[in-house]
Amino acid sequence: MTTDSDLPRPFGSYELVRRLSRGAVAEVFLARARSVAGFEKAVALKRVHPELSADPEFSRLLVEEAHITAQLSHKNVVQVFDLGETDGAHYLAMEYVDGLDLSAVLERLPEHRVPPRVAAYVVREVCEGLDHAHRKVGADGRPLKIVHRDVSPSNILVSFSGEVKLTDFGLARATSRAQQTRVGELKGRHAYLSPEQARGQAIDARTDVYAAGLVLYEMLTGRRPWPELPVPELVKRVAEGALEPAGKVQPGLPAALLEVLSRATAPDPAQRYPTARALGEDLASFLYTQPPGPEMELSRMAETAAESARTPVGPLGARLVEDTSDDVTKIETTANIRARFSRDSFRATAQETDSAAQGGRAPGQGLRQRTPAPGEPRAVGSATRPMRAPTPARPPEPDVPSVQVSPEASIPPPAPAPTPIPPPPALSSPGQATPLGSPLGSPLVGPAPGRQGPPMPVPAAPRRPSRRGVSALALGLAGVAALLSLALLALVVWKSR
C-alpha cells in the first residue's frame, strides 16, 4: 500500500501526486500524465486494491465494464481515459474534477440538506448523464444497455464552478462482486439499492431512476433514506420500499417536487418514471417556476464545504503540489483562486472588526496603516523596497500681526441690487423693425450676469402660410387651367371650319 510519505512517485506511465480518497474497493490519486515536449495533464487515477484485482471474476467484470463506459462522452459523466494494470493492481485514469463529491458537501452543511431548487438542479443534471448512458448504442447500432447500479451521493461530483458529474460507471458491476467478500465495508451501498435489486430481480434503467430519487430524498430531508441497520434487516427494508414520506420528515417542501419524488421512488418499477429523461423533464419544469441561478448557489455551497474542512479535501478537491519541476503544474485553477481570495477577504474583515472594537474606532479605519519614516522600508506583498525621500517642506511664513476686528466690522456689507433690464423700445407700427433689427414679437434676451451691453435678439421662427391662402392659390390655378383649356378648344373648332 502506498503511503503519503511515498508521494509523489511514478506509477506506470503516470506520476502519483497526492492521495485524494480511499474506499473499500479502490483509492483515488491526483496524478499526472506526461508526454513529449513537457506536456502534462492532471487526471484522477483510481487504483483498485490488489486483493480485489487478484480475483479473476472481479477483473473480468472491471475490464468489460470499462470498455463499455469508455465510450461515454457527456458533460454530466466523468470520462474514462485509460484502463491498465501496474504492480498487480488495475487502475482507471479518469477526468479530474476540481470540487467535492455530494456526500462531502451534504456532510459539511449545517442541516445536511440543500434548498429544493438546488436539489432539483443536481438530480436533473444526474438524469441527463444517466439518459446518455441508457441510450448509448455500440458501433453496430445495438443498445449497450448500460445501467449504473450505484447512483449515490459519493458517486456524484460537484465542481467549484457548479458542474455536476456522475462517476464510477466502470466499477458498478465489479463492485457488486466485491460485496460478497466485503459486505460490512460496503454497508452504505445497500441504502441506495432499488427494491428489485434487493430482491435479486432483473434490473433496467428504472433502477437508476429509483436511486436518483433516493438522492433527491436525502438532499431535501437532510437524512439518509434508510436508518442504520444490520445488513440483512436493511436489505429487507429496501426490498419492501416503504420510505417515510419526505413531507413528513421535512414539512414545507414544495408540493410539485414531492409529487415528482413520490413517483421516482415508487417500489413498483411499473409506477416509476420509465426513463431518466422523463424524471429530468419534470424536474426542469419545477425549476422553471423557481428563481434562476441554482448552479451558482451549489458552487457556493461546495466552496463553503471545502473551507469548513480547512484543507482542500474531498475526492477531487486537492491542488497540484507546488514542489514540481515545471511551472505548468504550479498554476492554480480559477476556482481555487476565487475560494482563496474569498477566505483572505473574510479574514481581513474579521481582523479589522476585532481591532476596531479594541481600539474604540469605527470599522474601516483599520485599513489605514502607519506611514513609515523617511528611509524606512515599506512592505509590498512579500518584498520590501526603500521609501523615496519626501519633498522638502516649504519654509514657514513670517508672522503677521493679528488685527482685532469688531463684530460690526466682521459683517459683510449687503450686495448691490442688480441693474434692471430695460424694456425693448416701443414700435410705432406693425412690421417696424426694432433698433436691433428684431422683427415684431421676437423676444429679447438680457445680458448675462456680470456683463454690460445691449440685449441680444433671438431670431423669430419664420411664419408659415395659412391654409386659407393655400386654398385660394389652388383655386386660382385651377381657374387659369380651365380658361386655357376652353381657349384651346375654341381654337381647334375654329380651324376645323
Backbone torsions as a table, in degrees:
resi	resn	phi	psi	omega
1	MET	NA	137.1	-179.6
2	THR	-81.3	129.8	176.8
3	THR	-99.2	163.6	-178.6
4	ASP	-64.9	-27.6	179.8
5	SER	-71.1	-19.0	179.3
6	ASP	-82.9	-6.5	-175.1
7	LEU	-97.5	148.7	-5.1
8	PRO	-75.5	152.0	178.1
9	ARG	-153.2	154.1	-179.6
10	PRO	-70.9	149.8	176.8
11	PHE	-145.5	93.4	-175.8
12	GLY	64.4	-128.9	177.7
13	SER	-85.9	6.3	-178.8
14	TYR	-116.8	169.0	173.1
15	GLU	-124.7	118.4	178.3
16	LEU	-75.4	123.2	-175.9
17	VAL	-97.7	-49.8	-174.8
18	ARG	-157.8	142.4	175.9
19	ARG	-78.4	132.5	-179.9
20	LEU	-99.8	-39.7	179.9
21	SER	-162.0	165.7	178.4
22	ARG	-142.2	130.5	-179.6
23	GLY	-126.6	-170.2	-177.2
24	ALA	-73.8	-23.3	-176.4
25	VAL	-105.7	-38.5	-174.2
26	ALA	-152.6	171.6	172.7
27	GLU	-125.3	146.3	-173.8
28	VAL	-110.8	134.7	179.1
29	PHE	-122.4	148.7	163.9
30	LEU	-82.9	122.4	-174.0
31	ALA	-131.2	165.8	177.2
32	ARG	-121.6	133.1	172.1
33	ALA	-100.2	121.0	-176.8
34	ARG	-102.9	151.3	178.4
35	SER	-145.4	-164.7	-176.0
36	VAL	-70.7	158.9	175.6
37	ALA	57.6	31.2	177.1
38	GLY	72.8	15.1	179.6
39	PHE	-69.9	135.5	179.1
40	GLU	-137.9	150.9	176.9
41	LYS	-144.1	131.2	178.0
42	ALA	-80.0	131.7	178.6
43	VAL	-134.3	160.2	171.3
44	ALA	-99.1	115.0	-176.5
45	LEU	-103.6	116.5	178.9
46	LYS	-100.2	113.1	-178.1
47	ARG	-104.2	121.1	-179.9
48	VAL	-72.6	144.3	179.2
49	HIS	-60.3	139.4	-175.7
50	PRO	-58.4	-34.8	-178.4
51	GLU	-66.9	-29.7	175.6
52	LEU	-79.1	-34.9	176.8
53	SER	-64.2	-25.6	178.5
54	ALA	-73.4	-13.9	177.7
55	ASP	-79.1	116.3	-176.9
56	PRO	-60.8	-39.0	-178.8
57	GLU	-68.2	-40.3	176.9
58	PHE	-61.9	-45.6	-179.7
59	SER	-62.8	-40.0	-179.0
60	ARG	-64.4	-46.6	179.4
61	LEU	-63.3	-39.7	180.0
62	LEU	-62.5	-45.6	-178.4
63	VAL	-66.6	-43.7	-179.7
64	GLU	-61.8	-46.7	-177.3
65	GLU	-67.8	-37.6	-179.6
66	ALA	-66.7	-35.9	177.5
67	HIS	-62.6	-36.1	-178.9
68	ILE	-76.2	-49.7	-174.5
69	THR	-72.6	-17.2	175.9
70	ALA	-64.6	-17.6	179.1
71	GLN	-82.6	-8.8	-179.7
72	LEU	-77.9	131.5	177.5
73	SER	-142.5	100.0	-175.8
74	HIS	-151.2	151.5	-176.5
75	LYS	-66.8	-19.4	-179.6
76	ASN	-106.6	16.7	178.9
77	VAL	-128.7	129.6	175.5
78	VAL	-70.1	119.8	-174.3
79	GLN	-79.4	143.3	177.2
80	VAL	-97.2	124.3	-178.7
81	PHE	-95.3	-35.7	-169.4
82	ASP	-153.7	150.3	173.4
83	LEU	-133.3	132.5	-178.4
84	GLY	-159.7	-175.5	179.3
85	GLU	-141.0	126.9	179.7
86	THR	-140.5	134.7	179.1
87	ASP	55.6	37.1	177.6
88	GLY	74.4	16.9	-179.3
89	ALA	-132.4	132.8	175.1
90	HIS	-76.8	152.2	178.7
91	TYR	-145.3	156.7	173.8
92	LEU	-123.9	125.7	174.0
93	ALA	-95.5	118.7	-172.7
94	MET	-125.1	169.8	177.0
95	GLU	-60.6	135.5	178.7
96	TYR	-90.9	125.1	179.6
97	VAL	-113.8	124.4	-179.3
98	ASP	-84.8	98.6	-177.6
99	GLY	175.4	-149.7	-179.0
100	LEU	-133.1	162.7	170.5
101	ASP	-83.1	160.4	-173.7
102	LEU	-63.3	-33.7	179.4
103	SER	-64.0	-37.7	177.8
104	ALA	-68.2	-36.9	178.3
105	VAL	-65.0	-46.3	-179.1
106	LEU	-66.2	-36.4	-178.1
107	GLU	-65.1	-32.7	-174.7
108	ARG	-96.9	-1.1	173.8
109	LEU	-80.6	152.0	-175.0
110	PRO	-57.1	-47.9	-177.7
111	GLU	-105.2	9.3	177.1
112	HIS	59.1	29.1	177.3
113	ARG	-146.7	167.0	-177.0
114	VAL	-124.0	163.6	176.6
115	PRO	-60.8	153.7	-177.2
116	PRO	-55.6	-40.8	-177.5
117	ARG	-68.6	-32.0	176.9
118	VAL	-71.5	-40.0	177.3
119	ALA	-62.4	-42.2	178.6
120	ALA	-64.8	-37.5	178.8
121	TYR	-64.7	-44.1	-178.7
122	VAL	-62.1	-48.4	-177.4
123	VAL	-69.7	-32.7	175.5
124	ARG	-62.6	-42.1	177.3
125	GLU	-64.8	-39.4	176.8
126	VAL	-61.9	-40.8	179.9
127	CYS	-64.6	-34.1	177.4
128	GLU	-65.2	-42.1	176.4
129	GLY	-65.9	-40.9	178.0
130	LEU	-64.3	-41.5	-179.5
131	ASP	-63.2	-37.3	176.4
132	HIS	-62.5	-42.3	-179.8
133	ALA	-70.8	-40.1	-178.0
134	HIS	-65.7	-32.6	-177.0
135	ARG	-96.5	5.7	-178.0
136	LYS	-67.8	135.8	177.6
137	VAL	-117.1	154.7	-179.8
138	GLY	-83.0	-174.3	-179.8
139	ALA	-64.6	-26.0	179.6
140	ASP	-87.4	2.9	179.0
141	GLY	85.9	1.5	-179.6
142	ARG	-90.5	143.8	178.7
143	PRO	-63.1	138.0	178.0
144	LEU	-80.3	-17.3	177.4
145	LYS	55.2	51.1	179.3
146	ILE	-79.6	128.2	173.8
147	VAL	-126.0	129.6	-175.9
148	HIS	-67.8	-47.9	177.5
149	ARG	76.1	-8.1	-174.9
150	ASP	-145.1	48.0	176.6
151	VAL	-75.6	113.4	-177.0
152	SER	-151.7	162.5	-179.5
153	PRO	-56.7	-31.6	-179.4
154	SER	-72.0	-16.8	178.1
155	ASN	-104.1	10.7	175.1
156	ILE	-112.3	117.5	-176.3
157	LEU	-100.2	137.7	179.6
158	VAL	-119.1	117.4	-179.9
159	SER	-83.3	164.6	179.2
160	PHE	-70.9	-9.5	175.0
161	SER	-98.6	6.5	176.4
162	GLY	91.8	8.7	177.7
163	GLU	-79.0	151.5	178.4
164	VAL	-124.6	125.6	-177.4
165	LYS	-134.4	139.2	178.7
166	LEU	-98.2	133.5	-175.8
167	THR	-125.1	175.2	174.5
168	ASP	68.9	34.8	170.2
169	PHE	-65.1	-35.9	-174.8
170	GLY	-76.2	-7.2	-178.2
171	LEU	-112.3	3.4	-172.2
172	ALA	-64.2	-56.3	-177.5
173	ARG	-70.8	-36.5	179.6
174	ALA	-65.7	-34.9	178.7
175	THR	-65.6	-36.3	177.6
176	SER	-62.2	-30.6	175.3
177	ARG	-67.5	-37.2	-179.2
178	ALA	-70.4	-20.0	-179.5
179	GLN	-64.1	-23.2	-179.0
180	GLN	-69.1	-26.4	-177.6
181	THR	-111.6	-17.7	-177.2
182	ARG	-127.2	49.8	-176.8
183	VAL	-61.5	-44.3	-177.8
184	GLY	-62.5	-40.4	-177.5
185	GLU	-74.4	-25.5	-178.8
186	LEU	-100.0	25.5	-177.2
187	LYS	-60.4	-38.5	-178.8
188	GLY	-63.9	-25.4	179.8
189	ARG	-66.1	-32.1	-176.4
190	HIS	-66.6	-22.9	-178.2
191	ALA	-68.9	-14.8	-178.5
192	TYR	-116.0	17.3	174.6
193	LEU	-76.4	153.7	173.3
194	SER	-85.6	159.0	178.4
195	PRO	-57.1	-38.5	179.4
196	GLU	-68.7	-31.8	174.0
197	GLN	-65.5	-44.7	179.9
198	ALA	-64.3	-29.9	178.8
199	ARG	-86.7	-3.5	179.1
200	GLY	75.9	26.0	-179.6
201	GLN	-92.8	172.8	179.0
202	ALA	-66.6	146.4	-177.5
203	ILE	-121.8	160.0	175.7
204	ASP	-148.8	-160.4	-176.0
205	ALA	-62.0	-25.2	-179.7
206	ARG	-67.5	-20.2	174.0
207	THR	-63.6	-43.0	176.9
208	ASP	-67.8	-32.1	176.9
209	VAL	-63.2	-42.7	178.8
210	TYR	-62.7	-44.2	-179.7
211	ALA	-64.6	-38.6	176.7
212	ALA	-62.8	-36.4	175.9
213	GLY	-64.6	-36.6	177.1
214	LEU	-65.8	-37.0	176.1
215	VAL	-63.9	-41.4	176.4
216	LEU	-62.8	-40.3	177.9
217	TYR	-58.5	-45.6	-177.5
218	GLU	-67.8	-39.3	-179.8
219	MET	-68.7	-30.4	-178.9
220	LEU	-81.4	-37.3	-174.5
221	THR	-95.0	-22.5	-177.7
222	GLY	82.4	12.6	177.6
223	ARG	-145.1	160.5	-178.3
224	ARG	-70.6	155.5	-176.5
225	PRO	-61.0	-34.8	-175.8
226	TRP	-123.2	146.7	178.8
227	PRO	-72.4	168.3	177.9
228	GLU	-73.1	111.2	-178.2
229	LEU	-136.3	160.4	171.4
230	PRO	-58.1	153.1	-173.1
231	VAL	-57.4	-46.8	-179.5
232	PRO	-59.5	-43.6	179.9
233	GLU	-69.1	-36.3	178.7
234	LEU	-64.0	-43.6	179.1
235	VAL	-63.1	-36.6	178.0
236	LYS	-64.8	-42.5	178.7
237	ARG	-65.3	-39.6	179.4
238	VAL	-64.8	-41.1	-179.9
239	ALA	-63.0	-32.5	177.3
240	GLU	-74.6	-33.0	176.4
241	GLY	70.2	24.2	-178.1
242	ALA	-90.1	84.7	178.8
243	LEU	-79.6	144.8	171.7
244	GLU	-71.1	132.1	-176.9
245	PRO	-55.6	135.2	-178.8
246	ALA	-64.9	-34.0	178.6
247	GLY	-65.0	-25.7	176.5
248	LYS	-79.5	-36.5	178.7
249	VAL	-70.6	-42.5	-177.2
250	GLN	-131.5	90.5	-179.1
251	PRO	-64.2	154.8	176.4
252	GLY	92.3	4.4	178.5
253	LEU	-73.1	149.8	-179.4
254	PRO	-59.1	136.9	-178.1
255	ALA	-64.6	-37.3	-179.5
256	ALA	-63.8	-38.7	179.9
257	LEU	-72.7	-34.9	176.4
258	LEU	-64.9	-34.7	178.0
259	GLU	-66.5	-42.2	176.6
260	VAL	-62.3	-43.5	-179.1
261	LEU	-63.7	-40.5	-179.0
262	SER	-63.4	-39.7	179.7
263	ARG	-72.6	-36.9	-178.7
264	ALA	-67.8	-30.5	-176.7
265	THR	-105.6	25.5	177.3
266	ALA	-65.2	133.6	-179.4
267	PRO	-61.8	-33.1	-179.8
268	ASP	-86.6	121.2	-179.5
269	PRO	-58.0	-29.4	-178.7
270	ALA	-68.0	-21.2	-179.5
271	GLN	-95.5	-2.4	179.2
272	ARG	-86.5	177.3	170.4
273	TYR	-63.3	134.6	-177.8
274	PRO	-69.5	-28.0	-178.1
275	THR	-139.1	162.1	174.9
276	ALA	-67.9	-28.8	178.3
277	ARG	-64.6	-41.1	179.3
278	ALA	-62.2	-42.2	176.6
279	LEU	-63.5	-43.0	179.7
280	GLY	-64.3	-34.9	179.0
281	GLU	-66.8	-40.5	177.6
282	ASP	-66.8	-36.7	176.3
283	LEU	-67.1	-36.7	177.0
284	ALA	-65.8	-37.9	176.5
285	SER	-62.4	-38.7	176.4
286	PHE	-65.5	-39.4	-179.0
287	LEU	-66.1	-28.3	178.7
288	TYR	-64.5	-22.8	178.9
289	THR	-90.9	-0.7	-176.5
290	GLN	-107.5	162.0	175.7
291	PRO	-60.7	150.1	-178.7
292	PRO	-73.4	167.8	173.4
293	GLY	90.5	31.3	178.2
294	PRO	-67.8	-28.3	-179.5
295	GLU	-68.2	-34.5	177.3
296	MET	-69.6	-36.7	176.4
297	GLU	-66.9	-38.1	176.1
298	LEU	-64.9	-38.5	177.3
299	SER	-61.1	-43.1	178.7
300	ARG	-65.1	-36.3	178.1
301	MET	-65.3	-41.2	178.8
302	ALA	-63.5	-41.8	178.8
303	GLU	-66.3	-38.4	177.2
304	THR	-64.2	-40.7	178.7
305	ALA	-64.6	-40.4	178.3
306	ALA	-67.1	-36.6	179.7
307	GLU	-69.4	-35.2	-178.5
308	SER	-66.5	-21.9	177.9
309	ALA	-83.6	-9.7	178.3
310	ARG	67.1	-3.3	176.0
311	THR	-142.0	152.8	178.5
312	PRO	-72.3	74.9	-174.0
313	VAL	-94.6	-168.3	-179.0
314	GLY	97.7	166.9	-177.0
315	PRO	-64.7	-22.8	-175.5
316	LEU	-137.7	18.3	-172.2
317	GLY	-98.7	6.4	-175.8
318	ALA	-87.3	150.4	175.6
319	ARG	-89.7	164.4	173.9
320	LEU	-68.9	147.2	-179.9
321	VAL	-67.0	153.0	-176.3
322	GLU	-93.1	-9.2	-178.1
323	ASP	-96.7	47.7	178.1
324	THR	-101.5	167.6	-174.8
325	SER	-82.8	-28.1	-175.1
326	ASP	-104.9	143.3	179.7
327	ASP	-71.0	-18.1	-177.9
328	VAL	-62.4	-38.9	-176.9
329	THR	-82.6	-1.9	178.6
330	LYS	-92.5	-3.2	-177.6
331	ILE	-81.7	128.1	177.0
332	GLU	-80.1	152.0	175.1
333	THR	-73.2	161.6	-178.5
334	THR	-61.7	-38.7	-179.3
335	ALA	-64.4	-39.5	179.0
336	ASN	-66.2	-41.0	179.3
337	ILE	-63.7	-41.9	179.6
338	ARG	-64.6	-43.1	179.8
339	ALA	-65.0	-41.4	179.5
340	ARG	-66.2	-39.6	178.7
341	PHE	-62.3	-41.9	179.5
342	SER	-64.0	-40.3	179.2
343	ARG	-64.6	-45.1	-178.9
344	ASP	-63.7	-39.7	179.6
345	SER	-64.7	-39.9	179.8
346	PHE	-65.2	-42.8	-179.4
347	ARG	-66.7	-39.0	178.9
348	ALA	-63.7	-40.2	178.7
349	THR	-65.9	-40.1	179.4
350	ALA	-65.0	-43.4	178.9
351	GLN	-63.8	-38.0	180.0
352	GLU	-64.5	-41.9	-179.7
353	THR	-65.4	-41.9	179.4
354	ASP	-62.9	-45.8	-178.7
355	SER	-66.8	-32.0	178.2
356	ALA	-67.7	-38.1	179.5
357	ALA	-67.5	-35.8	-179.4
358	GLN	-75.1	-36.0	-176.4
359	GLY	-89.8	-4.4	178.5
360	GLY	73.3	32.3	178.6
361	ARG	-127.3	167.2	-176.3
362	ALA	-77.2	148.5	175.3
363	PRO	-61.5	147.1	-177.5
364	GLY	106.2	-26.7	177.5
365	GLN	-76.7	-15.6	-179.5
366	GLY	-71.1	-11.9	179.3
367	LEU	-76.6	-16.7	-179.4
368	ARG	-88.7	120.4	-176.6
369	GLN	-97.4	166.0	177.8
370	ARG	-67.9	136.4	178.4
371	THR	-75.8	122.3	-178.9
372	PRO	-64.6	154.4	176.1
373	ALA	-72.3	160.8	179.1
374	PRO	-58.7	129.8	179.6
375	GLY	89.1	-13.6	179.5
376	GLU	-75.7	138.1	-179.3
377	PRO	-64.3	143.5	176.9
378	ARG	-111.1	131.3	-177.7
379	ALA	-77.8	131.0	175.2
380	VAL	-130.8	97.6	-175.5
381	GLY	67.3	-122.4	179.5
382	SER	-102.1	-0.8	-178.6
383	ALA	-111.2	161.6	178.0
384	THR	-126.8	152.7	176.7
385	ARG	-146.4	148.2	-179.8
386	PRO	-68.3	144.3	-179.8
387	MET	-80.0	139.2	179.6
388	ARG	-67.9	142.5	-178.2
389	ALA	-62.5	138.7	-178.0
390	PRO	-71.3	159.8	177.8
391	THR	-68.9	135.2	-179.1
392	PRO	-56.7	140.1	-179.3
393	ALA	-71.6	148.9	178.1
394	ARG	-70.7	145.5	179.6
395	PRO	-64.1	150.3	-179.2
396	PRO	-67.2	146.5	178.4
397	GLU	-72.1	147.4	177.3
398	PRO	-65.2	148.2	-178.4
399	ASP	-65.7	133.3	177.4
400	VAL	-110.3	126.9	-179.4
401	PRO	-61.9	135.6	-179.4
402	SER	-77.3	150.6	-179.4
403	VAL	-117.4	129.7	178.8
404	GLN	-82.2	125.6	-178.3
405	VAL	-115.1	133.2	179.2
406	SER	-71.2	157.4	179.0
407	PRO	-58.6	-36.3	179.7
408	GLU	-65.6	-38.7	-178.6
409	ALA	-70.7	-23.2	-177.5
410	SER	-76.3	-13.1	-179.9
411	ILE	-83.6	123.1	-177.8
412	PRO	-69.2	146.8	178.4
413	PRO	-67.2	153.4	179.9
414	PRO	-66.6	148.4	-179.5
415	ALA	-72.4	144.8	179.5
416	PRO	-64.9	146.8	179.4
417	ALA	-64.9	143.1	-180.0
418	PRO	-68.3	146.7	179.8
419	THR	-70.3	125.3	-178.7
420	PRO	-65.7	149.3	179.6
421	ILE	-80.7	124.4	-178.1
422	PRO	-68.7	143.7	178.5
423	PRO	-70.0	158.9	178.6
424	PRO	-67.8	150.4	180.0
425	PRO	-62.7	146.3	-179.9
426	ALA	-70.5	150.3	179.3
427	LEU	-103.1	139.0	-177.6
428	SER	-82.3	-29.8	-177.3
429	SER	-150.3	156.8	178.8
430	PRO	-62.1	142.9	178.5
431	GLY	84.4	-8.2	178.6
432	GLN	-71.6	136.9	-178.6
433	ALA	-79.6	147.9	175.7
434	THR	-75.8	167.3	177.6
435	PRO	-58.0	-24.9	-179.9
436	LEU	-93.2	3.0	178.2
437	GLY	85.5	17.9	-178.9
438	SER	-88.3	134.8	177.9
439	PRO	-68.6	170.5	-176.9
440	LEU	-63.4	136.1	175.2
441	GLY	84.5	-2.9	179.3
442	SER	-82.1	134.9	-177.7
443	PRO	-74.2	159.7	177.3
444	LEU	-114.7	140.5	179.5
445	VAL	-103.6	127.9	-178.5
446	GLY	-74.1	170.2	-179.8
447	PRO	-68.4	152.3	177.3
448	ALA	-65.7	152.8	179.3
449	PRO	-56.8	134.7	177.6
450	GLY	85.3	1.1	179.6
451	ARG	-113.9	156.5	178.4
452	GLN	-116.9	148.5	177.0
453	GLY	139.4	167.0	-178.6
454	PRO	-71.3	155.8	179.2
455	PRO	-68.0	148.5	-178.7
456	MET	-96.1	134.5	-179.6
457	PRO	-78.8	155.7	173.2
458	VAL	-111.1	120.0	-176.5
459	PRO	-61.6	137.7	-180.0
460	ALA	-79.9	155.6	177.9
461	ALA	-70.2	142.5	-179.9
462	PRO	-62.1	142.5	-178.6
463	ARG	-77.9	135.3	180.0
464	ARG	-92.2	141.5	178.0
465	PRO	-64.9	148.6	-178.8
466	SER	-77.9	162.2	179.0
467	ARG	-67.8	-33.1	-179.5
468	ARG	-64.3	-42.2	178.7
469	GLY	-63.5	-39.4	178.9
470	VAL	-64.8	-39.7	-179.9
471	SER	-65.8	-42.0	179.3
472	ALA	-63.3	-39.8	178.9
473	LEU	-64.2	-39.6	179.7
474	ALA	-65.8	-39.8	178.4
475	LEU	-65.3	-40.6	178.2
476	GLY	-60.4	-45.6	178.7
477	LEU	-63.1	-38.2	178.4
478	ALA	-65.1	-39.7	178.0
479	GLY	-63.7	-43.4	178.3
480	VAL	-59.7	-42.0	179.5
481	ALA	-63.9	-36.9	178.6
482	ALA	-66.5	-41.8	178.2
483	LEU	-62.4	-42.5	179.3
484	LEU	-63.2	-37.1	178.8
485	SER	-65.8	-40.9	178.7
486	LEU	-65.6	-39.8	178.7
487	ALA	-64.3	-41.4	179.2
488	LEU	-65.0	-37.9	178.9
489	LEU	-66.6	-41.6	178.7
490	ALA	-63.6	-37.6	-179.5
491	LEU	-65.8	-39.4	179.4
492	VAL	-65.2	-41.4	179.1
493	VAL	-64.7	-41.1	-179.2
494	TRP	-63.8	-41.1	-179.5
495	LYS	-70.4	-28.9	-179.4
496	SER	-72.1	-20.2	175.7
497	ARG	-77.2	NA	NA
